[in-house]
């Protein structure tokens, strides 16, 4: 049932019929990971595709001086380990579980056979890689042309939120130090920007990871500032 549930939930296999999903689930290897467990390291011989079922995985690089730069965070329905399958190369990044979770794992030879039989799987994989490339290019443009305030504003607006009265309440999915790394800034700079936006009435930082956007229009304007 774990394999069946996994392949039914993820976009990679959504185009398949129920019977075909069951065939895919039969070759999937359910794998559990613990919090802070390393899924793979840079340079590792990763010969499998890992589809996230539950939990979140942090993709990061380590600079020569030991600084961690978070590239992205993947969650249920996304996948990691595709680089080795598509290019034959080894990863230049680390994958670490942020919390306990589970994955459906496919060896490359099994994945090749599945794509040969069901080309839609390969198409959806390429769509996912293309989407990541677009997101990376957008982040790079933001780092080059924008300041920390605009990057923070854009990030907050990208988070799922819920209306509480006139406010839009969002919750940071990561610790603030990890959000800072993702936005290519320092934790101190991130804290200063949050305080500044709170002092100006744009945000209400309610402690922990919960933030209320009290002036959505102002935050949108800040996100588009060069």
C-alpha angles and dihedrals in degrees: 000000000000092000092045092049091049097053092044093054102048125081091225091075100025094106092060126095119249091258091050091049089054089053090051091047090054092067096039116105112215110223130184126208130195129224112287090006113148110238092190139334134231110280094020121143096247106183097168141071114232117204113197113233102170133000130025133277125208118219111203145158128217118222121220089260091055098258115147117224115191110218099184144325119236125202141178112334096022128100142216134196095053094123094072091047095049100038107016089234129126122250121267092203143059126247116207130174112241092196139000110295148142137243140191107231126203125189112229095246089053091047092050090054092048093050090048090055097036111030091181088075091060091046092052090047090055090047089054093049090047091052091052091050091052091050091049092050091049091051091048091051089049092051092048099043105022136064128231092269094057092045091050092047092051091047094051091049090052093058121094110256142179131218116249106179107305093339131090108221119204132174123217107240091206138044111272092250089057092047088052091052091048090052092047095243138102127270089243093054091047091052091049092051092049090051091047093051090047092050090050092052097247095111139026108208102204100188130272112028099322117110128178117209102215096177110035094173091055092048091050090051091050092049091059097045113114 
